Amino acid sequence: MTLHAANEHPTTAVPDFLGHPRMLWMLLATTVGINFAFYGFRAFLAPYVAEAFFSSLPHAEALKQANLLFAGFGALLYAATIVGGWIADNVLGEVQALRLSLWLTIIGLACMALPGREAFLLALAFYILASGLNIPLTVLIGRNYLKNDPRRDAGYTLFYLAINLGAFVAPFVCASWIGVHYGFRWGFIPAAVVAAAAAVIFQWKHRRVATSGEPIRFQRRWSTPVVVVVTVLLSWPCELLLAHPHVLTVVVYALMGLLVLYFIVSSVRRGDRVQSHRYIAMLLLFIALVLFWAWSLQSASSLNFFARDYVDAPFNFTLYQSANPLYILILAVPISILWPWLDRRGINPSTPRKFGIGLLLVALSYGVMLGATHFLIGPDGHITWWPLLVCYLFSTVGELALSPIGYAMIGKLAAPNEASLAMGGWFFGVSVSYDLSGQIAAMTTSGGIGGYAQVFALLLVVGVAIAVIYLIAAPRIVKLMHGVR
């Protein structure tokens, strides 16, 4: 989803190919490349840093530090999108911001393969900041269609599928093939190569991409080099935050507290009872989002280590990272059809109830893992391979119940002049989720498989309790929304 508030539609029809505007297919190819690069190295990031930079520590401490670094990476990445969105709107313009992001991320990816912890963290920080500039991609998809074009929703469905196509294929190449056979360090190279292909594709056709046509507030001829220099300079403080995750935690929660305080003060100043109620509803949905992703994001950190150390699978453990995008590719369209079908019959769950369903499903996914650690454990202390796939299935269905509608709902609940800030806060909520997920993952690193089982039980019990609260409170939250659906 996007932070941009400008007009999202061209004023004239654009040429079609396969039933959609031609430029859509170029943007979809770019999307596949961007997400291949990201999910390719994300699949092995935590195990790689544990082996490469923390191997001298005791095993449990090495896993803890790797989980915290992974969480810091995700937290900073989503925080960077807020700044990147502002730069795209006010300094570079959408197309130039995306173009610059594509070329800069190649440098970050390639430099991650350099030896040494300091060089790696600096390259990772540079990649984070460069990726923050690719936020306009989402809005550029919509600009291909005339206002009220019935194909627009289908275009965004293709966009969602393109994201997950790249995410599905990437672990096979970057992690299971290159990473396993030549070392995870070299898995960054195919990610960089595919990112370069995406940059070339976008560079080839970028002048034909529809834009808002609005003047860019601070755009100058020297804007691009200034942004590049600032990105380089900010890489050092960003690297320091990655190296000190506890400091990053304080920063993340302080910023989120300030954002919540802003909306509280804004509600009081408005004196608008309806809008105040809507902000309360938005905060409750925001809390559900943070908790859902904190549970779900264990897949790339603690569950990634669990798959490596305690699962007997006929394939490399990194391929479990392809399960979620595969399930989305299979289930996204059927579930998107399910909601209107239920609505026509008057049984479509309200948005708060869908959030409760999402929380319940992700909590139950840990019930699957808890059962596996008790009843499906072999004499070698390992479990069979399929429970983790079932776990990810529950989590993915929960994601499809909660995530797609969340972005749309925030735009509707916020006051018109604060919609972009609210959307930025929604993005930043994922930063909080990453940070919280790191604290949870750190709890799994001692006690062997029994330590994991204790955390699985905690996530199951707490998750189900929170989900039940949301399911029971759903009618009251709906009232706070005052007709917003």
VEXZA-598714 format. One record per residue (C-alpha): x, y, z; residue in one letter; residue number from 1. Coordinates in steps of 0.001 Angstrom, whole numbers. Layout:
! VEXZA-598714
        X        Y        Z  r    k
        X        Y        Z  A  NUM
...
END
This chain:
! VEXZA-598714
        X        Y        Z  r    k
        0        0        0  M    1
     1089     3575     -477  T    2
     1606     6727     1482  L    3
      811     8932    -1497  H    4
    -2289    11044    -1685  A    5
    -2044    12427    -5214  A    6
    -4404    11608    -8066  N    7
    -3824     8008    -9104  E    8
    -5351     7960   -12573  H    9
    -4291     8950   -16090  P   10
    -6577    11288   -17947  T   11
    -6597     9255   -21166  T   12
    -6718     5563   -21941  A   13
    -3393     3794   -22438  V   14
    -2642      931   -24880  P   15
    -3590    -2543   -23700  D   16
    -1813    -5889   -23735  F   17
    -3527    -9075   -22518  L   18
    -6445    -7032   -21227  G   19
    -4406    -4569   -19148  H   20
    -2352    -1414   -19827  P   21
     1029    -2244   -21351  R   22
     2982     -449   -18642  M   23
     1368    -2645   -15993  L   24
     3330    -5647   -17254  W   25
     6602    -3745   -17058  M   26
     5802    -2729   -13480  L   27
     4846    -6316   -12624  L   28
     8182    -7573   -13984  A   29
     9918    -4953   -11841  T   30
     7862    -6105    -8849  T   31
     8923    -9725    -9316  V   32
    12582    -8665    -9430  G   33
    12387    -6446    -6339  I   34
    10717    -9136    -4270  N   35
    12954   -11910    -5579  F   36
    15943    -9922    -4321  A   37
    14374    -9149     -933  F   38
    12922   -12562     -116  Y   39
    15941   -14317    -1599  G   40
    18344   -13125     1085  F   41
    15660   -12815     3791  R   42
    15295   -16613     3607  A   43
    18803   -17141     4983  F   44
    19587   -13824     6693  L   45
    19202   -14967    10314  A   46
    21091   -18291     9875  P   47
    23800   -16510     7881  Y   48
    24568   -13873    10500  V   49
    24492   -16516    13262  A   50
    27138   -18560    11451  E   51
    29215   -15735     9991  A   52
    29343   -13204    12827  F   53
    28231   -14851    16082  F   54
    29765   -18330    15813  S   55
    32266   -17544    18595  S   56
    29388   -17078    21050  L   57
    27583   -19930    22828  P   58
    24969   -21477    20535  H   59
    21949   -19999    22344  A   60
    23489   -16522    22459  E   61
    24417   -16701    18758  A   62
    20812   -17497    17832  L   63
    19536   -14725    20103  K   64
    21794   -12102    18539  Q   65
    20912   -13274    15019  A   66
    17178   -13072    15792  N   67
    17560    -9572    17223  L   68
    19567    -8390    14213  L   69
    16940    -9800    11843  F   70
    14221    -8011    13809  A   71
    16177    -4757    13672  G   72
    16561    -5130     9920  F   73
    12808    -5467     9423  G   74
    11984    -2665    11850  A   75
    14281     -204    10091  L   76
    13157    -1350     6646  L   77
     9507     -498     7280  Y   78
    10393     2728     9078  A   79
    12422     3767     6019  A   80
     9341     3500     3791  T   81
     7758     6445     5598  I   82
    10733     8693     4872  V   83
    10995     7258     1358  G   84
     7359     8052      674  G   85
     7866    11683     1714  W   86
    10970    11989     -501  I   87
     9084    10501    -3461  A   88
     6204    12944    -2983  D   89
     8206    16080    -2272  N   90
    11770    15785    -3598  V   91
    12291    13267    -6399  L   92
     8881    12394    -7795  G   93
     7536     8860    -7854  E   94
     9259     7551   -10975  V   95
    12699     8962   -10146  Q   96
    12458     7714    -6546  A   97
    11704     4177    -7715  L   98
    14384     4356   -10402  R   99
    17003     5498    -7897  L  100
    15920     2864    -5376  S  101
    16357       70    -7915  L  102
    19940     1043    -8752  W  103
    21008     1734    -5166  L  104
    19664    -1567    -3807  T  105
    21940    -3433    -6239  I  106
    24952    -1840    -4532  I  107
    23663    -2786    -1098  G  108
    22957    -6389    -2098  L  109
    26334    -6893    -3768  A  110
    28233    -5370     -840  C  111
    26479    -7704     1628  M  112
    28629   -10477      163  A  113
    31784    -8716     1404  L  114
    33505   -10402     4366  P  115
    33433    -8794     7788  G  116
    30612    -7818    10153  R  117
    31093    -4058     9831  E  118
    31019    -4151     6024  A  119
    27939    -6386     6082  F  120
    26000    -4187     8507  L  121
    26878    -1051     6555  L  122
    25724    -2679     3304  A  123
    22527    -3886     4993  L  124
    21871     -370     6305  A  125
    22425     1090     2831  F  126
    20016    -1480     1355  Y  127
    17382     -575     3965  I  128
    17551     3137     3155  L  129
    17566     2530     -605  A  130
    14563      192     -349  S  131
    12587     2889     1416  G  132
    12479     4785    -1874  L  133
    10624     2015    -3748  N  134
     7323     2782    -2005  I  135
     5889     4561    -5136  P  136
     5678     1234    -6992  L  137
     2282      500    -5457  T  138
      733     3803    -6506  V  139
     2242     3610   -10008  L  140
      262      404   -10542  I  141
    -2980     2327   -10003  G  142
    -1981     5185   -12275  R  143
    -2254     2891   -15301  N  144
    -6049     2902   -15081  Y  145
    -8692     5519   -15705  L  146
   -10821     6456   -12726  K  147
   -13501     3803   -12064  N  148
   -11837     1370   -14504  D  149
   -13305    -2034   -13513  P  150
    -9950    -3701   -14277  R  151
    -8161    -1784   -11523  R  152
    -8839    -4313    -8756  D  153
    -7675    -7088   -11070  A  154
    -4493    -5106   -11717  G  155
    -3768    -4947    -8003  Y  156
    -4498    -8664    -7698  T  157
    -1848    -9279   -10374  L  158
      492    -6994    -8420  F  159
      -78    -9019    -5244  Y  160
      573   -12237    -7158  L  161
     3754   -10768    -8703  A  162
     5085    -9977    -5227  I  163
     4530   -13537    -4111  N  164
     5846   -15075    -7324  L  165
     9200   -13412    -6672  G  166
     9025   -14403    -2999  A  167
     8240   -18037    -3887  F  168
    11041   -18581    -6406  V  169
    13799   -16677    -4587  A  170
    14579   -19145    -1741  P  171
    15091   -21942    -4280  F  172
    17813   -19959    -6060  V  173
    19457   -17737    -3442  C  174
    19268   -20036     -417  A  175
    18679   -23679    -1342  S  176
    20895   -23688    -4451  W  177
    23590   -21011    -4248  I  178
    23556   -20616     -463  G  179
    23690   -24305      403  V  180
    26239   -25324    -2236  H  181
    28569   -22312    -2141  Y  182
    27823   -20636     1189  G  183
    25051   -18244     2205  F  184
    27381   -15308     1674  R  185
    27144   -15900    -2072  W  186
    23351   -16000    -1986  G  187
    23355   -12207    -2095  F  188
    24811   -12286    -5610  I  189
    21797   -13800    -7465  P  190
    19613   -11395    -5477  A  191
    21737    -8511    -6794  A  192
    21659    -9885   -10357  V  193
    17860   -10127   -10413  V  194
    17585    -6676    -8807  A  195
    19785    -5390   -11647  A  196
    17461    -7008   -14199  A  197
    14502    -5233   -12558  A  198
    16400    -1926   -12696  A  199
    17177    -2383   -16399  V  200
    13543    -3225   -17188  I  201
    12285     -127   -15371  F  202
    15014     2089   -16844  Q  203
    13987      960   -20340  W  204
    10386     2118   -20056  K  205
    10279     4489   -17085  H  206
     9566     7612   -19172  R  207
     6225     6119   -20270  R  208
     4954     5460   -16752  V  209
     1870     7507   -15838  A  210
     2430     9993   -12989  T  211
      169    12323   -11042  S  212
     1241    15362   -13078  G  213
     1450    17383    -9857  E  214
     4513    19658    -9371  P  215
     7100    18248    -6963  I  216
     7482    20663    -4069  R  217
    11263    20585    -3548  F  218
    12428    19020    -6813  Q  219
    15629    20509    -8263  R  220
    18208    19349   -10797  R  221
    20501    18398    -7934  W  222
    17836    16536    -5929  S  223
    19000    13066    -6971  T  224
    22687    13471    -6013  P  225
    21646    15062    -2717  V  226
    19408    12083    -1897  V  227
    22245     9688    -2789  V  228
    24689    11532     -519  V  229
    22161    11635     2337  V  230
    21511     7897     1897  T  231
    25231     7173     2161  V  232
    25657     9408     5218  L  233
    22624     7961     7017  L  234
    23950     4441     6495  S  235
    26353     4916     9418  W  236
    23765     5782    12111  P  237
    21495     3103    10648  C  238
    24369      605    10961  E  239
    24845     1600    14608  L  240
    21169      890    15323  L  241
    21495    -2538    13693  L  242
    24540    -3261    15849  A  243
    22701    -2180    19038  H  244
    19186    -3705    18861  P  245
    18221    -2616    22384  H  246
    18756     1029    21434  V  247
    16697      454    18292  L  248
    13874     -962    20422  T  249
    13753     2229    22488  V  250
    13714     4362    19325  V  251
    10936     2310    17687  V  252
     8615     2398    20693  Y  253
     9329     6075    21386  A  254
     8395     7023    17818  L  255
     5262     4898    17948  M  256
     4291     6492    21261  G  257
     4687     9947    19730  L  258
     2497     8962    16786  L  259
     -248     7631    19058  V  260
       10    10782    21184  L  261
     -363    12918    18055  Y  262
    -3652    11250    17113  F  263
    -4938    11562    20686  I  264
    -4168    15293    20733  V  265
    -5636    15673    17237  S  266
    -8876    14029    18357  S  267
    -9164    16282    21403  V  268
    -8511    19425    19352  R  269
   -11066    18492    16719  R  270
   -13836    18032    19226  G  271
   -15346    15641    16680  D  272
   -16903    12729    18570  R  273
   -17307    10549    15466  V  274
   -13710    11018    14332  Q  275
   -12453    10392    17870  S  276
   -14339     7098    17943  H  277
   -12873     6155    14574  R  278
    -9359     6831    15846  Y  279
   -10034     4546    18820  I  280
   -11176     1839    16388  A  281
    -8076     2441    14267  M  282
    -5838     2059    17332  L  283
    -7516    -1229    18272  L  284
    -7041    -2576    14741  L  285
    -3461    -1315    14812  F  286
    -2750    -3314    17986  I  287
    -4178    -6419    16314  A  288
    -1949    -5832    13284  L  289
     1181    -5479    15439  V  290
      423    -8664    17372  L  291
     -459   -10664    14257  F  292
     2808    -9842    12499  W  293
     4854   -10356    15665  A  294
     3494   -13925    15741  W  295
     3715   -14473    11978  S  296
     7237   -13084    11505  L  297
     8690   -15930    13561  Q  298
     8718   -17795    10246  S  299
    11928   -16100     9083  A  300
    13680   -16043    12463  S  301
    12951   -18535    15265  S  302
    11028   -20992    13067  L  303
    13806   -20794    10478  N  304
    16293   -21969    13122  F  305
    13777   -24553    14353  F  306
    13497   -25957    10822  A  307
    17280   -26115    10562  R  308
    17926   -27762    13934  D  309
    14851   -29861    14740  Y  310
    13007   -30826    11544  V  311
    13744   -33864     9390  D  312
    12812   -32640     5909  A  313
    13617   -34116     2481  P  314
    14672   -30625     1357  F  315
    16811   -27786     2683  N  316
    15265   -25904     5603  F  317
    15348   -22574     3723  T  318
    12666   -23825     1315  L  319
    10104   -23489     4093  Y  320
    10378   -19757     3338  Q  321
     8607   -20434       33  S  322
     5554   -21918     1782  A  323
     3831   -18619     2615  N  324
     4085   -17086     -889  P  325
     3035   -20416    -2435  L  326
      -74   -20530     -262  Y  327
     -840   -16913    -1162  I  328
     -497   -17675    -4883  L  329
    -2991   -20517    -4435  I  330
    -5432   -18944    -1968  L  331
    -5427   -15167    -2560  A  332
    -7946   -15190    -5408  V  333
   -10350   -17761    -3841  P  334
   -10401   -15857     -541  I  335
   -10916   -12528    -2336  S  336
   -13938   -14144    -4027  I  337
   -15155   -15620     -728  L  338
   -15804   -12272      996  W  339
   -18241   -10890    -1661  P  340
   -19936   -14309    -1779  W  341
   -20493   -14180     1983  L  342
   -21574   -10531     1742  D  343
   -24319   -11354     -758  R  344
   -25675   -13834     1790  R  345
   -25429   -11400     4673  G  346
   -22810   -13425     6566  I  347
   -19617   -11556     5667  N  348
   -17636   -11003     8912  P  349
   -17049    -7382     9884  S  350
   -13527    -5987     9609  T  351
   -12825    -6298    13381  P  352
   -14083    -9889    13295  R  353
   -11772   -10664    10360  K  354
    -8917    -9296    12450  F  355
    -9980   -11623    15258  G  356
   -10085   -14552    12828  I  357
    -6598   -13684    11592  G  358
    -5268   -13566    15161  L  359
    -6960   -16864    16002  L  360
    -5489   -18652    12990  L  361
    -1933   -17454    13602  V  362
    -2263   -18499    17262  A  363
    -3528   -21950    16261  L  364
     -540   -22332    13951  S  365
     1579   -22541    17107  Y  366
     -828   -25120    18477  G  367
      177   -27270    15504  V  368
     3852   -26816    16372  M  369
     3232   -27470    20068  L  370
     1470   -30723    19212  G  371
     4319   -31708    16903  A  372
     6939   -31197    19631  T  373
     4955   -33481    21962  H  374
     3535   -36192    19716  F  375
     5558   -36244    16475  L  376
     9095   -36173    17828  I  377
    11407   -38993    16814  G  378
    14146   -40804    18758  P  379
    16700   -38363    17327  D  380
    14871   -35403    18882  G  381
    13579   -34164    15510  H  382
    10008   -33815    14237  I  383
     8707   -34802    10824  T  384
     8575   -32230     8037  W  385
     4853   -31595     7428  W  386
     3664   -29857    10674  P  387
     5662   -26742     9809  L  388
     3893   -26562     6438  L  389
      523   -26820     8226  V  390
     1666   -24099    10634  C  391
     2442   -21782     7720  Y  392
     -904   -22616     6086  L  393
    -2813   -21460     9183  F  394
     -697   -18314     9384  S  395
    -1158   -17502     5690  T  396
    -4945   -17859     5786  V  397
    -4902   -15572     8819  G  398
    -2817   -13076     6857  E  399
    -5295   -13116     3972  L  400
    -8162   -12506     6408  A  401
    -6469    -9532     8038  L  402
    -3788    -7839     5979  S  403
    -5409    -6832     2641  P  404
    -8409    -5126     4257  I  405
    -6304    -3383     6888  G  406
    -4678     -934     4485  Y  407
    -7995       59     2917  A  408
    -9648      462     6318  M  409
    -6994     2853     7651  I  410
    -7560     5237     4737  G  411
   -11286     5240     5504  K  412
   -11028     5670     9275  L  413
    -8508     8527     9282  A  414
    -9501    12159     8793  A  415
    -8883    13199     5151  P  416
    -6058    15591     6035  N  417
    -4336    12919     8162  E  418
    -4784     9901     5894  A  419
    -1163     9803     4719  S  420
      147    10073     8269  L  421
    -2211     7312     9370  A  422
    -1018     5093     6532  M  423
     2556     5845     7522  G  424
     1681     4795    11052  G  425
      211     1563     9702  W  426
     3491      848     7913  F  427
     5418     1746    11038  F  428
     3276     -738    12920  G  429
     5069    -3489    11014  V  430
     8331    -2007    12349  S  431
     6978    -2487    15864  V  432
     5947    -6031    14910  S  433
     9446    -6854    13701  Y  434
    10950    -5531    16924  D  435
     8470    -7466    19080  L  436
     9039   -10594    16991  S  437
    12739   -10319    17802  G  438
    11994   -10265    21539  Q  439
     9815   -13365    21129  I  440
    12384   -15166    18982  A  441
    15092   -14456    21573  A  442
    13040   -16469    24088  M  443
    13375   -19643    21991  T  444
    17152   -19859    21962  T  445
    17755   -21727    25236  S  446
    16442   -25104    26331  G  447
    16591   -26919    23005  G  448
    13336   -28190    21540  I  449
    11744   -27897    24984  G  450
    12477   -24171    24965  G  451
    10724   -23846    21612  Y  452
     7744   -25824    22952  A  453
     7367   -23424    25880  Q  454
     7302   -20426    23541  V  455
     4857   -22205    21194  F  456
     2550   -22788    24184  A  457
     2838   -19135    25216  L  458
     2045   -17895    21699  L  459
     -906   -20296    21474  L  460
    -2502   -19356    24798  V  461
    -1896   -15601    24596  V  462
    -2835   -15491    20906  G  463
    -6116   -17363    21372  V  464
    -7023   -15187    24370  A  465
    -6415   -11973    22408  I  466
    -8297   -13333    19378  A  467
   -11319   -14227    21523  V  468
   -11313   -10719    23005  I  469
   -11381    -9218    19500  Y  470
   -14105   -11598    18322  L  471
   -16277   -10716    21331  I  472
   -15536    -6987    21097  A  473
   -16057    -6837    17307  A  474
   -19619    -5382    17465  P  475
   -18438    -2588    19778  R  476
   -15492    -1792    17498  I  477
   -17897    -1693    14535  V  478
   -19971      918    16394  K  479
   -16835     2999    16939  L  480
   -16260     2974    13173  M  481
   -19584     4794    12568  H  482
   -20559     3181     9285  G  483
   -17085     2710     7791  V  484
   -16855     -707     6111  R  485
END
